[in-house]
Structure formats: structure tokens, C-alpha cells
Amino acid sequence: MEVNEKITNDIKDAGVFSIMADTTPDVSHKDQMSVICRYVDHDGAVHERLLDLKEVREKTGEGQATAIIQSVDQNGLDNKSIAFQSYDFTNTRAESLRAMWISYEAVIEVLRKISNDGSVDAKGKAAATGLLAKVLRVDVVVSLMFMRIILWKTKVLTESLQKEDLNIVDALEALDGTVKSLQDIRKDDEGIANQIQASTEVLSGKDVDAAGEFAKLQYKGNINASLEKVKALSIVLQPPLSSHHVEKDVKDLLNLFPLQAPDQAAFTAEFEVFVNVAMNEGNTNPIQSLADAAKEAEKRKHIFPLTSQVYRLALTSPVTVAGNERTFSKLKTENRFA
């Protein structure tokens, strides 16, 4: 209890914090959700601390959101102080997709046998029939085909995003490089056409109108929207620092504060002076990264309180739920030796 109280007190002292949540099944196949808070202490150090671990009974998005808010409230934290959120409730992993592709034909054969097996009860048959319909969907096959290529291109990004000291701006740079690499795939019209053709051929002879189903698909994504929302962090705060920024970028940056944000005019004036000081040629600590700039702002927070506050917000932003995954890994290790 003392440890938990210290964690919640530290989070309260930070002013703003981020929530990261992830689920994993335990040995009894019950979903356990870990709720982790990310915050910056008064020394400018970033912390990720386990706030709660609970069984999730409600599988809907609304139910999981309610469970997260309950964890925050029960620990005496103000949910209005949440600056960012990062969730990973998908059960699909790259490794699972890769294994699925390798055994795709075998999976279909087994599901068909189960759905037609007279010794299987009605519930089992219904489950097999439902799964069979899903794996025969065109979008599933197309995804499996493309994942073979994409997995290799995202390997470096995935590994870098697991680093505990990663910040949102450095992550955006790594993501940008990976996106450009993936765009090369998108620009390769002939390659895409070949992949789609191969996908339809995989489904040929399986009573699926692959071409017709593919024509109905409309893919939508929110990656660009998410990147657009936090882009101002990179534009304003990422070195090389500049004291001159478009007013809209500064406004977008300050709008990321969950509660009262610093006055825009006051921050703009203060940040201009900070940049001149931080980028001074006589500075023995050259500013080369967001982390460097944040340390400089924290060191001079008595002079540049608003700048320090903004950099703390940037460091508070979570990148992935890797911290939750590490929590589950540690718990599994402890249970193994208990």
C-alpha cells in the first residue's frame, strides 16, 4: 500500500500524466488488463509505473474504457489530468499472422472438417463455421500476403519502440522513416497488383468471389490523424530549435494540455529567449535531441517555467504499450519461480 501511495502522490505532483493500457490472457484464459501511468517528475525524469492490474469482464471498448477510468478514480487521480492515452487491445500480432499464413490451407481444412463432423456438438460446429467464414474473407488473405513484406520493413521500428526511454518526437522520426519505406510499396502499382492477384488465386476454388469482395473493400485508417495531432510537438520542440514558429503550430501544441495551458503569447516570448540561450555557441551541452532540450529546460525551469512545462508534456506522451508488455513478462517470470 505504501508503494502504491507513493506512486499516486508522484503522479499527482507531476500535474499531468498519460495512461497506457493493455490486456493479456492469464493461465485460466481470463483477460488481465494492466494500467500504467507515464509522468515526468520534478527532476525531469520520465517514469512509467503500474497503477492497476485487473480482470476485464467487459470486452467492448466502452467496457474497457470504464475499467480504466475506474482504476484512475480508485487511486485518487484526476482523470482530467490525463494528457495522452495509449491502448493495445488487439489480439492480432505479427507472429500470429505469419504463423497463420504458413498454415493457412491446413487451418481451412481443419475448420471444414470440424464444421461437418457429426461427433462435434452444435456449439463447436457453429464456432468452426464462423471462423471459417472469417479466414476466407478477402481482406484477411490480402493482409496476410502483405504482412510477409511489411514485417521485415517494420522490424527495426518495432525494436526501437520497445525502448523504455523513447520519447514521442524520436518515435515520430523513426515512424516517418518507416512510413516512407512502406510508401515505396504503395507506389509500386505492379507489385500491389501482383499481391492482390495472388490473394485472389489463393481463394480460387474455395467458393469465394474474391474479385467481387475485394472491389467492395474500403480501407480507412487513423494513423495520419494521430500523427497530425501530435505533429506540433515535433515542429516546435525538436532540434534544431527555432525561435520563430507559425502561430497555429504553437496553438496546436498548447491545445494538447488536458487542463489549463500556458498563455500562448507568454510561452512564445519565453521560448524565444530559451532558444537563444540554449543554442548559444558557448553552451557546453549542445542540444541535439528532444531529450537534450528537455533537460536544458528542466535545468533552467526557474527562468523558463512555461518552456519546462511544455517539454514535460512532450515527455509525458506515451509511444507504445511496451511498458505494459514488460509488466506482463515480469509477472509471468515471478509466477514461474513462485
VEXLUMVEX-92546 format. One record per residue (C-alpha): residue number from 1; residue in three letters; z, y, x; chain. Coordinates in steps of 0.25 Angstrom, whole numbers, padded with zeros to 4 digits. Layout:
[pt NUM,Ala,[Z,Y,X],A]
...
! end
This chain:
[pt 1,Met,[0000,0000,0000],A]
[pt 2,Glu,[0003,0010,0011],A]
[pt 3,Val,[-0010,0007,0018],A]
[pt 4,Asn,[-0017,0010,0004],A]
[pt 5,Glu,[-0009,0023,0002],A]
[pt 6,Lys,[-0013,0028,0016],A]
[pt 7,Ile,[-0028,0025,0013],A]
[pt 8,Thr,[-0028,0032,0000],A]
[pt 9,Asn,[-0020,0044,0006],A]
[pt 10,Asp,[-0030,0045,0017],A]
[pt 11,Ile,[-0041,0045,0007],A]
[pt 12,Lys,[-0035,0056,-0001],A]
[pt 13,Asp,[-0033,0064,0011],A]
[pt 14,Ala,[-0047,0063,0015],A]
[pt 15,Gly,[-0051,0071,0002],A]
[pt 16,Val,[-0064,0063,-0001],A]
[pt 17,Phe,[-0067,0049,0001],A]
[pt 18,Ser,[-0078,0039,-0002],A]
[pt 19,Ile,[-0078,0025,-0010],A]
[pt 20,Met,[-0085,0013,-0005],A]
[pt 21,Ala,[-0084,0000,-0014],A]
[pt 22,Asp,[-0090,-0014,-0012],A]
[pt 23,Thr,[-0088,-0027,-0018],A]
[pt 24,Thr,[-0088,-0042,-0013],A]
[pt 25,Pro,[-0084,-0055,-0020],A]
[pt 26,Asp,[-0072,-0062,-0015],A]
[pt 27,Val,[-0070,-0077,-0013],A]
[pt 28,Ser,[-0067,-0078,-0028],A]
[pt 29,His,[-0080,-0071,-0031],A]
[pt 30,Lys,[-0073,-0059,-0037],A]
[pt 31,Asp,[-0079,-0045,-0033],A]
[pt 32,Gln,[-0069,-0037,-0024],A]
[pt 33,Met,[-0072,-0022,-0022],A]
[pt 34,Ser,[-0067,-0014,-0010],A]
[pt 35,Val,[-0066,0001,-0012],A]
[pt 36,Ile,[-0066,0008,0001],A]
[pt 37,Cys,[-0063,0023,0003],A]
[pt 38,Arg,[-0070,0031,0014],A]
[pt 39,Tyr,[-0064,0044,0019],A]
[pt 40,Val,[-0062,0053,0031],A]
[pt 41,Asp,[-0048,0056,0036],A]
[pt 42,His,[-0043,0070,0041],A]
[pt 43,Asp,[-0047,0066,0055],A]
[pt 44,Gly,[-0062,0064,0051],A]
[pt 45,Ala,[-0061,0049,0052],A]
[pt 46,Val,[-0069,0040,0041],A]
[pt 47,His,[-0061,0029,0035],A]
[pt 48,Glu,[-0065,0018,0025],A]
[pt 49,Arg,[-0053,0012,0018],A]
[pt 50,Leu,[-0051,0001,0008],A]
[pt 51,Leu,[-0046,0007,-0005],A]
[pt 52,Asp,[-0046,-0005,-0014],A]
[pt 53,Leu,[-0051,-0020,-0015],A]
[pt 54,Lys,[-0052,-0025,-0030],A]
[pt 55,Glu,[-0059,-0035,-0038],A]
[pt 56,Val,[-0071,-0030,-0046],A]
[pt 57,Arg,[-0071,-0035,-0060],A]
[pt 58,Glu,[-0082,-0026,-0066],A]
[pt 59,Lys,[-0095,-0028,-0059],A]
[pt 60,Thr,[-0102,-0016,-0065],A]
[pt 61,Gly,[-0104,-0003,-0058],A]
[pt 62,Glu,[-0095,0005,-0067],A]
[pt 63,Gly,[-0084,-0006,-0066],A]
[pt 64,Gln,[-0085,-0005,-0050],A]
[pt 65,Ala,[-0084,0010,-0051],A]
[pt 66,Thr,[-0072,0009,-0059],A]
[pt 67,Ala,[-0065,-0001,-0050],A]
[pt 68,Ile,[-0068,0009,-0038],A]
[pt 69,Ile,[-0062,0021,-0045],A]
[pt 70,Gln,[-0050,0013,-0049],A]
[pt 71,Ser,[-0048,0010,-0034],A]
[pt 72,Val,[-0049,0024,-0031],A]
[pt 73,Asp,[-0040,0029,-0042],A]
[pt 74,Gln,[-0029,0018,-0040],A]
[pt 75,Asn,[-0028,0022,-0025],A]
[pt 76,Gly,[-0025,0036,-0029],A]
[pt 77,Leu,[-0038,0042,-0025],A]
[pt 78,Asp,[-0046,0053,-0032],A]
[pt 79,Asn,[-0060,0047,-0035],A]
[pt 80,Lys,[-0065,0062,-0036],A]
[pt 81,Ser,[-0063,0062,-0021],A]
[pt 82,Ile,[-0074,0051,-0019],A]
[pt 83,Ala,[-0085,0057,-0011],A]
[pt 84,Phe,[-0095,0045,-0010],A]
[pt 85,Gln,[-0096,0031,-0015],A]
[pt 86,Ser,[-0102,0018,-0008],A]
[pt 87,Tyr,[-0103,0005,-0016],A]
[pt 88,Asp,[-0110,-0008,-0013],A]
[pt 89,Phe,[-0108,-0017,-0025],A]
[pt 90,Thr,[-0122,-0025,-0023],A]
[pt 91,Asn,[-0121,-0040,-0021],A]
[pt 92,Thr,[-0134,-0040,-0014],A]
[pt 93,Arg,[-0134,-0040,0001],A]
[pt 94,Ala,[-0145,-0040,0011],A]
[pt 95,Glu,[-0141,-0054,0016],A]
[pt 96,Ser,[-0141,-0059,0001],A]
[pt 97,Leu,[-0155,-0054,-0001],A]
[pt 98,Arg,[-0160,-0060,0012],A]
[pt 99,Ala,[-0154,-0074,0008],A]
[pt 100,Met,[-0160,-0073,-0006],A]
[pt 101,Trp,[-0174,-0070,0000],A]
[pt 102,Ile,[-0173,-0082,0009],A]
[pt 103,Ser,[-0168,-0092,-0002],A]
[pt 104,Tyr,[-0176,-0085,-0014],A]
[pt 105,Glu,[-0184,-0097,-0018],A]
[pt 106,Ala,[-0172,-0106,-0017],A]
[pt 107,Val,[-0164,-0097,-0026],A]
[pt 108,Ile,[-0175,-0097,-0037],A]
[pt 109,Glu,[-0176,-0112,-0037],A]
[pt 110,Val,[-0161,-0114,-0038],A]
[pt 111,Leu,[-0159,-0104,-0049],A]
[pt 112,Arg,[-0170,-0110,-0057],A]
[pt 113,Lys,[-0164,-0124,-0055],A]
[pt 114,Ile,[-0151,-0119,-0060],A]
[pt 115,Ser,[-0156,-0112,-0072],A]
[pt 116,Asn,[-0164,-0125,-0076],A]
[pt 117,Asp,[-0153,-0135,-0072],A]
[pt 118,Gly,[-0147,-0141,-0085],A]
[pt 119,Ser,[-0134,-0144,-0077],A]
[pt 120,Val,[-0131,-0129,-0076],A]
[pt 121,Asp,[-0123,-0122,-0087],A]
[pt 122,Ala,[-0129,-0111,-0095],A]
[pt 123,Lys,[-0122,-0100,-0087],A]
[pt 124,Gly,[-0127,-0106,-0073],A]
[pt 125,Lys,[-0141,-0106,-0079],A]
[pt 126,Ala,[-0140,-0092,-0084],A]
[pt 127,Ala,[-0135,-0087,-0071],A]
[pt 128,Ala,[-0146,-0094,-0063],A]
[pt 129,Thr,[-0157,-0089,-0073],A]
[pt 130,Gly,[-0152,-0075,-0071],A]
[pt 131,Leu,[-0152,-0076,-0056],A]
[pt 132,Leu,[-0166,-0082,-0056],A]
[pt 133,Ala,[-0171,-0070,-0064],A]
[pt 134,Lys,[-0166,-0061,-0054],A]
[pt 135,Val,[-0171,-0067,-0042],A]
[pt 136,Leu,[-0185,-0068,-0048],A]
[pt 137,Arg,[-0185,-0053,-0050],A]
[pt 138,Val,[-0196,-0046,-0042],A]
[pt 139,Asp,[-0187,-0035,-0037],A]
[pt 140,Val,[-0177,-0045,-0031],A]
[pt 141,Val,[-0189,-0052,-0024],A]
[pt 142,Val,[-0194,-0039,-0019],A]
[pt 143,Ser,[-0181,-0035,-0014],A]
[pt 144,Leu,[-0179,-0048,-0007],A]
[pt 145,Met,[-0192,-0046,0000],A]
[pt 146,Phe,[-0190,-0032,0005],A]
[pt 147,Met,[-0176,-0035,0009],A]
[pt 148,Arg,[-0181,-0044,0020],A]
[pt 149,Ile,[-0187,-0032,0026],A]
[pt 150,Ile,[-0177,-0022,0023],A]
[pt 151,Leu,[-0165,-0030,0028],A]
[pt 152,Trp,[-0170,-0028,0042],A]
[pt 153,Lys,[-0172,-0013,0041],A]
[pt 154,Thr,[-0159,-0011,0035],A]
[pt 155,Lys,[-0151,-0020,0045],A]
[pt 156,Val,[-0148,-0008,0055],A]
[pt 157,Leu,[-0144,0001,0043],A]
[pt 158,Thr,[-0135,-0009,0037],A]
[pt 159,Glu,[-0127,-0012,0050],A]
[pt 160,Ser,[-0125,0003,0053],A]
[pt 161,Leu,[-0120,0006,0039],A]
[pt 162,Gln,[-0109,-0004,0041],A]
[pt 163,Lys,[-0102,0005,0052],A]
[pt 164,Glu,[-0089,0010,0047],A]
[pt 165,Asp,[-0090,0023,0054],A]
[pt 166,Leu,[-0104,0026,0048],A]
[pt 167,Asn,[-0105,0040,0040],A]
[pt 168,Ile,[-0115,0043,0029],A]
[pt 169,Val,[-0124,0052,0037],A]
[pt 170,Asp,[-0126,0042,0049],A]
[pt 171,Ala,[-0129,0032,0038],A]
[pt 172,Leu,[-0139,0040,0031],A]
[pt 173,Glu,[-0147,0041,0045],A]
[pt 174,Ala,[-0147,0026,0046],A]
[pt 175,Leu,[-0151,0025,0032],A]
[pt 176,Asp,[-0162,0035,0034],A]
[pt 177,Gly,[-0168,0027,0045],A]
[pt 178,Thr,[-0167,0014,0037],A]
[pt 179,Val,[-0174,0021,0025],A]
[pt 180,Lys,[-0185,0026,0034],A]
[pt 181,Ser,[-0187,0011,0039],A]
[pt 182,Leu,[-0187,0006,0025],A]
[pt 183,Gln,[-0197,0017,0021],A]
[pt 184,Asp,[-0207,0011,0030],A]
[pt 185,Ile,[-0206,-0002,0021],A]
[pt 186,Arg,[-0208,0007,0009],A]
[pt 187,Lys,[-0220,0014,0015],A]
[pt 188,Asp,[-0227,0000,0019],A]
[pt 189,Asp,[-0234,-0002,0006],A]
[pt 190,Glu,[-0241,-0014,0011],A]
[pt 191,Gly,[-0228,-0020,0015],A]
[pt 192,Ile,[-0222,-0017,0002],A]
[pt 193,Ala,[-0233,-0023,-0006],A]
[pt 194,Asn,[-0233,-0036,0002],A]
[pt 195,Gln,[-0218,-0037,0000],A]
[pt 196,Ile,[-0220,-0035,-0015],A]
[pt 197,Gln,[-0231,-0045,-0015],A]
[pt 198,Ala,[-0223,-0055,-0008],A]
[pt 199,Ser,[-0212,-0053,-0018],A]
[pt 200,Thr,[-0221,-0056,-0030],A]
[pt 201,Glu,[-0226,-0068,-0023],A]
[pt 202,Val,[-0212,-0073,-0021],A]
[pt 203,Leu,[-0211,-0073,-0036],A]
[pt 204,Ser,[-0224,-0079,-0039],A]
[pt 205,Gly,[-0223,-0092,-0047],A]
[pt 206,Lys,[-0209,-0089,-0052],A]
[pt 207,Asp,[-0213,-0083,-0066],A]
[pt 208,Val,[-0211,-0069,-0062],A]
[pt 209,Asp,[-0221,-0058,-0064],A]
[pt 210,Ala,[-0218,-0051,-0050],A]
[pt 211,Ala,[-0228,-0041,-0050],A]
[pt 212,Gly,[-0225,-0036,-0064],A]
[pt 213,Glu,[-0210,-0036,-0062],A]
[pt 214,Phe,[-0212,-0028,-0049],A]
[pt 215,Ala,[-0220,-0018,-0056],A]
[pt 216,Lys,[-0208,-0015,-0065],A]
[pt 217,Leu,[-0198,-0012,-0054],A]
[pt 218,Gln,[-0193,0002,-0051],A]
[pt 219,Tyr,[-0184,0003,-0039],A]
[pt 220,Lys,[-0174,0014,-0039],A]
[pt 221,Gly,[-0165,0018,-0028],A]
[pt 222,Asn,[-0153,0028,-0026],A]
[pt 223,Ile,[-0153,0027,-0011],A]
[pt 224,Asn,[-0161,0041,-0009],A]
[pt 225,Ala,[-0152,0047,-0020],A]
[pt 226,Ser,[-0139,0043,-0012],A]
[pt 227,Leu,[-0145,0048,0001],A]
[pt 228,Glu,[-0149,0061,-0005],A]
[pt 229,Lys,[-0135,0063,-0010],A]
[pt 230,Val,[-0129,0062,0004],A]
[pt 231,Lys,[-0140,0068,0012],A]
[pt 232,Ala,[-0133,0081,0013],A]
[pt 233,Leu,[-0123,0075,0022],A]
[pt 234,Ser,[-0133,0072,0032],A]
[pt 235,Ile,[-0141,0085,0031],A]
[pt 236,Val,[-0129,0094,0033],A]
[pt 237,Leu,[-0119,0086,0041],A]
[pt 238,Gln,[-0127,0077,0050],A]
[pt 239,Pro,[-0130,0082,0064],A]
[pt 240,Pro,[-0137,0089,0070],A]
[pt 241,Leu,[-0129,0099,0062],A]
[pt 242,Ser,[-0135,0112,0056],A]
[pt 243,Ser,[-0128,0124,0050],A]
[pt 244,His,[-0140,0127,0041],A]
[pt 245,His,[-0142,0118,0028],A]
[pt 246,Val,[-0149,0119,0015],A]
[pt 247,Glu,[-0139,0123,0005],A]
[pt 248,Lys,[-0142,0111,-0004],A]
[pt 249,Asp,[-0138,0101,0007],A]
[pt 250,Val,[-0125,0108,0009],A]
[pt 251,Lys,[-0123,0108,-0006],A]
[pt 252,Asp,[-0126,0093,-0007],A]
[pt 253,Leu,[-0117,0090,0004],A]
[pt 254,Leu,[-0105,0097,-0002],A]
[pt 255,Asn,[-0108,0091,-0016],A]
[pt 256,Leu,[-0104,0077,-0010],A]
[pt 257,Phe,[-0090,0081,-0011],A]
[pt 258,Pro,[-0083,0074,-0022],A]
[pt 259,Leu,[-0073,0085,-0025],A]
[pt 260,Gln,[-0074,0100,-0021],A]
[pt 261,Ala,[-0084,0102,-0010],A]
[pt 262,Pro,[-0083,0113,0001],A]
[pt 263,Asp,[-0089,0126,-0003],A]
[pt 264,Gln,[-0103,0126,0001],A]
[pt 265,Ala,[-0104,0140,0007],A]
[pt 266,Ala,[-0091,0137,0015],A]
[pt 267,Phe,[-0096,0124,0020],A]
[pt 268,Thr,[-0109,0129,0024],A]
[pt 269,Ala,[-0103,0141,0032],A]
[pt 270,Glu,[-0093,0132,0039],A]
[pt 271,Phe,[-0103,0121,0042],A]
[pt 272,Glu,[-0112,0131,0049],A]
[pt 273,Val,[-0101,0134,0058],A]
[pt 274,Phe,[-0097,0120,0060],A]
[pt 275,Val,[-0111,0116,0065],A]
[pt 276,Asn,[-0111,0128,0075],A]
[pt 277,Val,[-0098,0123,0081],A]
[pt 278,Ala,[-0101,0108,0080],A]
[pt 279,Met,[-0115,0110,0086],A]
[pt 280,Asn,[-0111,0119,0097],A]
[pt 281,Glu,[-0116,0115,0111],A]
[pt 282,Gly,[-0102,0116,0117],A]
[pt 283,Asn,[-0097,0105,0107],A]
[pt 284,Thr,[-0093,0093,0115],A]
[pt 285,Asn,[-0095,0084,0104],A]
[pt 286,Pro,[-0109,0084,0099],A]
[pt 287,Ile,[-0112,0082,0085],A]
[pt 288,Gln,[-0121,0070,0083],A]
[pt 289,Ser,[-0117,0063,0070],A]
[pt 290,Leu,[-0111,0066,0057],A]
[pt 291,Ala,[-0098,0059,0063],A]
[pt 292,Asp,[-0098,0069,0075],A]
[pt 293,Ala,[-0100,0081,0065],A]
[pt 294,Ala,[-0089,0076,0056],A]
[pt 295,Lys,[-0079,0074,0068],A]
[pt 296,Glu,[-0082,0088,0072],A]
[pt 297,Ala,[-0080,0094,0058],A]
[pt 298,Glu,[-0067,0086,0057],A]
[pt 299,Lys,[-0062,0091,0071],A]
[pt 300,Arg,[-0065,0105,0066],A]
[pt 301,Lys,[-0061,0104,0052],A]
[pt 302,His,[-0050,0115,0053],A]
[pt 303,Ile,[-0062,0124,0055],A]
[pt 304,Phe,[-0073,0117,0047],A]
[pt 305,Pro,[-0065,0111,0035],A]
[pt 306,Leu,[-0077,0110,0026],A]
[pt 307,Thr,[-0086,0104,0036],A]
[pt 308,Ser,[-0076,0094,0039],A]
[pt 309,Gln,[-0074,0091,0024],A]
[pt 310,Val,[-0089,0089,0023],A]
[pt 311,Tyr,[-0090,0079,0035],A]
[pt 312,Arg,[-0078,0071,0030],A]
[pt 313,Leu,[-0086,0070,0017],A]
[pt 314,Ala,[-0098,0065,0024],A]
[pt 315,Leu,[-0090,0054,0032],A]
[pt 316,Thr,[-0083,0050,0019],A]
[pt 317,Ser,[-0097,0045,0013],A]
[pt 318,Pro,[-0098,0030,0014],A]
[pt 319,Val,[-0111,0024,0019],A]
[pt 320,Thr,[-0109,0009,0015],A]
[pt 321,Val,[-0098,0000,0009],A]
[pt 322,Ala,[-0097,-0007,0023],A]
[pt 323,Gly,[-0082,-0004,0023],A]
[pt 324,Asn,[-0080,-0012,0010],A]
[pt 325,Glu,[-0088,-0023,0017],A]
[pt 326,Arg,[-0079,-0023,0029],A]
[pt 327,Thr,[-0067,-0023,0019],A]
[pt 328,Phe,[-0072,-0036,0013],A]
[pt 329,Ser,[-0075,-0042,0026],A]
[pt 330,Lys,[-0061,-0039,0031],A]
[pt 331,Leu,[-0055,-0045,0018],A]
[pt 332,Lys,[-0063,-0058,0020],A]
[pt 333,Thr,[-0058,-0059,0034],A]
[pt 334,Glu,[-0044,-0057,0031],A]
[pt 335,Asn,[-0045,-0067,0019],A]
[pt 336,Arg,[-0051,-0077,0029],A]
[pt 337,Phe,[-0039,-0077,0038],A]
[pt 338,Ala,[-0029,-0075,0028],A]
! end
